[in-house]
C-alpha cells in the first residue's frame, strides 16, 4: 500500500492532516517577522570612543591605533576600518559570515579591557561597542521640541530617559542623539588680561581641574564617631566658576572672571537639529543586523505614550522617517499580486478542465501547499519579505502542476469507464514516481543558489528555499489530498459536463488562436532560412542589450523619504 492508497482509504485522516497543515501554516504566518529584505548582513560590531577636544590626528594615534592592535588578534575578523573626527573615534569590525555575533561581542569586550591601560588617562568614559551595521539607515527618527524649555533640559530627557529605555527594546542596536545640547560652562579666556596677570592657559586649566575634582579628602576618627571630610564640592553654574580663585599675585586673589568671560552654554555649539524650522533634539533608532524592522518600530511606538507621561507636557515627540511604512506597503502590494496570481491560475484551470469539481480539487491543494510552506519558513527562521513572497508568487504556478498531473491521469481512467475510487487508486499509483521525480528535478534547479557566495547568494538563498519548500509540500498534497478528493468528488463516467457561457466563449477564441498558430507554423516550416535568421538576430540583439543595459545591485526605489 502506497501513501496515496492509504489516504484514499482513510479520508478522515487525510482531511485532519490537511487541516493541521493549514492551522500550523496560519499560526506561523501570524508570527513570521516582516521585513523589506531577508536578513543577510554580515556580523558587524561598531566601537565608539570619545575624548573631547582631541584632534583627529591625536584620536587616530592615541585611541584608534591601540584599539585596532588589540582587535587584530580576534579570530574571524575580515575588515577593520576606523573613522576619526574631532574628539571621536568610530571603529567598525566586520567578521566572517559563520562567526556568531554574540561570541564575537565577548571577544571585543575582552580586547577593550586589555587596551584600557594604553588609552589616554584623560579619557574618562571608556570605549563602548554595539552590534550594528553602520551602513543601515535608521528605521525611525523622532524629534523632541518644546516652546518653553531650554534645549539642555530637552537633551537631558533624550539622553537619560528616552535613549536608555529604547536601547532595552529587543532588536534595537543603537539610539543616536543628534543636535544634543548638554549643559556646560564655557570659559572664554582673554589673552591680554591673562598676560597682564602673568598667567598661562595651563595655569587656568590646572586651577579649574583642581577646584572641581571629586576626590576624597580624608576621615576624622574620634572615640565615638567617625567624620568624613567633604571639600571642593562640584561646581555646576557659571557664577560659581566665575568666583573661582585661580592664582594670587602680590597677596591679592585673581578670580576666573578677572581673566575670562564665563557663561552658561552647551558642550557643543557647532551642531544643531531642527524640525520645521524649530530647534529640537533628534533621536535615530538603528536596528540590529538580524532584527525585524517592523517589529522594532512597533515597539518604539508603543513606548511613546509612556515617555509623554514621564516628561513635561510642553515636550512634544514627533515621529519621522518611519521605514516600516514602506515595508508594510510593499508587502501589501506583493500579497495583492499573490492573490491575483492564484485567481488567474484557478481561472485557467477552470477554462481548460471545464469541470467545477475538477477545478476545486487543485484549487484546494494550492493554498494548502502555500500555507504549509509558511510553517516551514517559520521553523527555519525566515522572514516575510519581498524576496520570500516573490518565491511564493512564482511557486503558485509550480505547485499546481503536480495536482493537475494527478487529476488528469485519474480523469483519463474515469473517462474510460472506471469507477472514481478505482480510478483514483490506479491513477495516483501510476504517476506517484513521476510526481516525486518532477518535484526533485524542480528543487535541483535551485541547488546552485544554496551555495552561491557573497551578498547575492545570501539574499536569494531565501528565495530558493521558499520555492523548494512550496514544491515539496505541493508534491505531498498531490499524493495525499488530491487522490482522496478525486475518489469522492469527481463525476462518474459518461456524465455530461455542464456548459458555462465563459467556457463556450473561451473555446471560440481558443480555436481562433489555434488556427492562427497553425497558419504561422506552416509559414515557418516553408521559410526555414528566414526563421533561423530571425532567431540568430534575436540572439545577437539579446547579447547587445545585455552589454549596454545599465547594471546595479538593486533597482532604485521611491519610498517617499
N, C-alpha and C positions, 0 to 999 in steps of 0.2 A: 504494500500500500504506500503510494507516494503522498506528498503533502497536499496535493490538490484533491485527491480522493478522500483523504482524511477530513478536509474542510468541507467537501461536498456532503459527506455523510454526517458531519457534525455542524449543522448550520448555526446552532445557538452558540457554540464555542467560537466559531468564526466571527459572528456578529459582536460578541463580547470582546474578542481580541481587537477588532477594528475600533470599537468604542473606546477601549483602553488606550489605543494608539492616538485617537483624536483627543482624549482627555489629557494625556501626557503632553502632547504637542501644544494644546491650548494653554496649559499652565506654563510650559516653557516659553511660549510666545509672549506671555504677560511678564515674564521675569528676565527675558533676554535683554541685555543692555543695548541702548540705542546710541549710535554714533554716526558721524558723516562717513568715515572710512574705517577699515579694520585697524586694529592696534598693531602696527609693525615697527614701532620706534625701537631703536637700539637702546640698551641700558645706558643712561646718561646721568651723571651726578655733577652738580654745579657747586663750587666752593666760593664763598664770598668773604672778603677781609677788608676792614676799614681802618685807616689811620688818618684822621682829619689833618689837613694841611700839608701832607706829603705830596711831592711832585710825582708825576707818572714814572719818571726815571727811578726815583727812590722806591716807589712801590714795586717796580719790576725787579730791582736788585735786592732789596732787603725783605720783601714779603713774598713775591711770586716765585723767585728763584729757589729759596729754601723749601717752599711747599712743593714745587714741581720735582725737586730731587727726591723727596720722600714719596711722592705719588708714583714716580717711575719704578719703584720697587714692588708695586702692587701687581698681582698676577691678573692677566686678562685685559689690560688697558691697551687700546689701539691708538687713541689720539689724546694728546694733552694740549689744550690751547688756552691762552690767557689773554685778558684784556685789562690794561692798566690805565686808569684815569686819575684825576686829581683826588687823592685820598681814598681811592677804592681799587680793589683788585678782584676780578672775576675769573675763575679757572674752571674750564669745562673738561670733564673726564668722560671719554667715550669708551665703553667696554665691548667685548665680543658679544654677539647675539646670544650665545649659550651661557653667558655669565648671569648668575642670579643677582638681581639688583639689590636685594636685602643683604646678602653676604658681601657684596661689593661695598655697600654703605658702611658695614662694620670695619672693613679694611681701610676705608677712607678716614673713618673716625680715629682709628689707631695711628694712622700716618699723621693726622693733625696733632695728636698728643705728643708724638715723637718730635715734631717740628716746632713745638711750642717754645722750647728753650732757645731756638735760633731766631725767633722773631723779635722785632724791636720791643724794648721794655715799655715804650710809650703806647703800645697797642693795648689799651685797657679792655677792649672787647675781643675775645678770641674768635678766630675764623669759624664760620658756620657752613653747613653743607645741606643741599636739598636734592631730592630725586625729581628732576625736572628736565624737560627738553628745552633748551634755550631758543630753538627755532620755532617753538609753538607760540601762536598768538594767544592772548588771554581769552578765556571762554566767557568772561564777563568783566565789565568795567563799571564801577559805581563811583559817584561823586558825592561829597558832603558839602553843603552850603548852609550859611546862616547869616541873616541880615544884621544880627546884633552881637554875635560872639566873635572874639578875636581868632585869627587863624591858628595861633599857637594852641588855643583851647580845643579847636576842632581837630587839629593834628594829634593832640594828646588822646582824644577819644579814638581816633583812627588807629593809632599805633598800640594803645594799651587795652582797648576793648574789642574793636571790630577785627583787626588783623589777627590777634592770637586766637579768637574764637573761630574765625573762618579757617584758620590753619588746622584746627582739630577735625574738620569735616573729612570724611573718607573720600579720597581722590584729589584733594586739594594739595598741590605741591608747594606753592609759594604765593604769598599775598604781597604785592609790591605797592608801596605808597608813593605816589607822585605828587610833587608840589608840597611836600611836607615842610611844615614851619615849626620846628622845635624851638621852644623858648630858649634864648641865650642872651647873655650880656656882652655887648660888643664894646671893646676898648680901642679907640682910635687915637694913637699917640701923636703928639705934636713934636716933631723933631727939634724945633727951635727951643721950645720950653725944656725939653729933655736935655739938650746940650747945655742950656744955661744952668741947670741944676747939677751938671756933671754926672749924669746918669746914662746908662745904655739900655737897649731893649732887653738884653739878658737880665739886667738888674730888675726890671719890671716883671718879667716872666717869673723869675725866681721868687720875688716877693709875693706875687699873686698865688703861685702854687703853694708856697709855704703857709700862707694865711688861710687857704681854703682846703688844706689837707684834712683827710678824715682818718687820722691815726690815733691810737690810744696814747694817753699821756702818762698814766700810772694809777696806782691804787694806794690809799692810805689805810694801813692796818691799825686798828685800835683794840683795846682789851675786850670790847663788847660789840664792836661793829666794824664794818669794812666799807670804805667810801671810794667810789670810782671818780677820778678827776676828769672832768669834761672841759675842754678848752678848744678854742678856734672852731666855733660852730660854722656850719656850712652857710655861705653867703649865696643868696638867690636873687637879690634885686640889685638894680644898678646903683641905687643910693648907698647900699652897703659897700659895694666895691669902690664907689667914689670917695668914701671916707677912709679907705684903707691907707695906712701909713706904709709907704714903700721904702723910705730911707730917711736919714737925718743928716742935716748939714748945719754946722755951727750951732748945734743944740736945738735946732728947730725941725719939727717934723715936716716931711714932704708927703703930701697925700696924692693919691692917684689922680684926683680931679685937677691937681695943680699942673700936671704934665700931659693929660689926655682927656679926651671927651668920652665919657662913659654913658652909654644909653642902652635902654632895653630894646632888643631886636630879636632876630631869628638866627638859627645856626647857619642857614644858607639863605642868602638874599638874591641869588642869581638863578633860581628856579621857581617856577610857578605853574599852577594848574588853573584852568578857567572853564566854567560851564555856563554857556550862553552869555559870555562877557562878564560873569561874576567870578571873583576869586574863590577858589574852592580847593578841597583836598580830594584827590582821586585815588582809588584803590583798584588794582588789576589782579584778578584771580587767575592763576595758572594751574592747570591740572597736571597730575602725574602721567607719565607716558602710557600707562595701562588703564587709566581711569575713563569712565564714561562721561562725556561732556554734558549730556542732557541731565544725567543724574546729579552731577556736581552743581549745575546751575539751579536745578530744582531745590537742592539742599540749601544753597545760598539764599535763594528767595524765601525759603521757609524761615530763615533766621532774621530776616529784615524786621518783622513786627517785634521781635524780642529786642533788637537794637533800639528801635524807636521808643520802647517803653523805658529803657535804661538811660537814654540821653535826654537832654533838654528838648522841649517842644520846638524850639527855634531851629534846630538842626534838621535839615531835610536830606534824605537819602534818595538819590536819583540813579536808577539802573540804566546803563548804556551798553551798547555794543554787545548784545546778547547773542553769542554764537549758536545757542540751542535753537533759535528761531529758524535759521536757515536749514539746520539739520532736520528739524521736525517737518518743515515744508518739503524738503527733498525726499524724505522718507514717505510722506503722504503722496507725493507725485508718483513715486515708484510703486507704492501699494495700489494706486489707481490703475497704473499701467498693468500691474499683475492681474487685477480683477478683470480688466478689459481683455487681456490675453486669454484668460480662462474662458470668458464668454465667447470669444471668437473661436477657440478650439472646440468648444461644445457645439457651436453653430455649424462648424464644418463637419463634425461627426454626424450631426443630425441630417444635414443636407445629403450626405453620401449614403448613410445607412437607411434612412427613411423609416426607421422604426423608433417609436418613442421609448419603448422599454430597452431596446438595444442601445439607445443613446444615453439613457440614465445610468446604465451599468458602468461604462468607463468614466462617466461624469462623476459618479460617487468615488471611484478609485482615485481620481485626480486630486481632490482636496485632501483625502486621507493620506496620500503619498507625500504631499507638500507639508501638511501639518505634522506628520510623523517625522519629517526631516528637521522640523524646529526643535523637537525634543532631543535629537542627536546633536544639533548645533549647540543647545544649552549645555549638554553634557560635556561637549568638547571645549566649552569656554569661548565660543564665537559670539559676535555681536550682530545686531540687526542694523545693517548699514547699506549704503548704496551698492557695494560690491556683492554682499551676500544676497540682497534682494534681486540684483541682476542675475545671479546664478539661479535663484528660484524662478525668475521670469523665463529664463532660457530653458529651464528644466521642464516647464509646462508642456512644451512640445515633445519632449523626450519621454516623460513618464507616461504619457497617454498611449505611446506606441505599443508598449507591452500589453496593455489591456486590449487594444484593438486587435493585435495578433491573435490573442487567445479567443476573443469574441468572434472574429471572422472564422477561425477554424471550427469553433463549436457551431456557428451558424451554417457552415458548409455541410456538416453532418445532419443538422436538423432539416435543411432543405432537401437532403437525400432521403428523408422519411424517418429518421431516427428520433426516438423519444428525447426530449430535452435533458433528462437526467443521464441517460446513457451517452448522449452526445457530449455532455459536459465532462463525463468521466474519460471518454475516449479522446476528445479534442484536447483537453488540458494535458493528458499524458503524452500526446504526440508532440506538442510544442513546448513541453517543460524544459527540455535541454536547450531548445532554441532560445527561450526567454533568458535562461541563465547565460548562454554564450553571448547574446546581444548585450545584456547588461554589463558583463565583464569587458567586452570589447569597447563599449562606450566609456567605461571608467578608465580603461587603459589609455584612452586618448589624453586624459588629464594627468597621467603619472609624471610626465616631464615637468609639469608646473610644480608638483610637490617638491622637486629637487632643484628648482630654479634659484640661483643665489641672488643676493642683493635686495634692494628695496622693492624692485618689481616682483621678484619671487615671493617676498613676504606679503606684498599687497594682494596678489592674485591667488595666493595659496588658499585663502578662504573661499574664493570663487570656485576653485576646482573641488574643494572638499564639499561644498554645499551641493553642487551639481551631482557629484558622485553619490552623496547620501540620498538625494532625491531619487536617483536612478535605482539604487539598491532597494529602497523602500517600495518603489513602484513595482519592481520585479517580485517582491514578496507579496504585494497586494494582487498582482496579476495571477499568481499561482495559488492564492488562497481565497480572497473575497470574490474576484471576478468569476471563477468557475462555479462557486456556490450560488451567486446571483443568477448566472446563466441557467443553471439547472432548475431554478424556481420561477423565473420571470420571463424567460424568452418564450415567444409564441410557438405553438406546435407546427408541424409541417403542414403545408397547403393552406395556412391561414392567410387570408387576403390582407395585405398591408393597406393601411388607411392612407389615402392620398391627402396631402396638405397643399394648400394653394402655393405656399412658398417653395415646396419641393418641386411642384409642377413647373413653376416659373424658372427655378434653378436648372431643371433638366433642359428646358428650352434654350436657355442661354449657354448652358454647358455644351449642348450639341452644336451650337454655332461656333463656339470656341474650338471644339474638336475638329470641325470641318475646316476652319481657318488653319489650324495646326497641320492638318493633312495636306492642305494646299502648299503651305510653307515647307513642309517636309519634302514634298515632291519636287519643288523648285530647288531645294538644297541638294537633293540627290542628282538632279540634272545639271547643276552648276557647282561641281565639287571644287574646282580651282578657285572660284570666287569665294566660296565658303572658307577654304583654307587660307586664302589671302586675308580675309576679314578676321579670322581667328589670330593669324600672325600679327596683323596690325593692332588688334586689341591687346595682345601680349606686349608689344613694344610700347604702346601708349601707357599701359599699366606700369611698366618699369619706369618710364619717363616721369609720370605723375608721382610715383613713389619717391623719386630722387628730388623732384622740385617742390614737393609739398612741404610746408613748414612742420617742424617736429618739436615736441616738448614732452615734459613728464606728465603733466595734467592739462586738460583743456581749461581755458580761462572761465571763471565763474563769477557771476554778479550776484552777491548776497546782500546788496543794498547797504553796504557799510563803507 
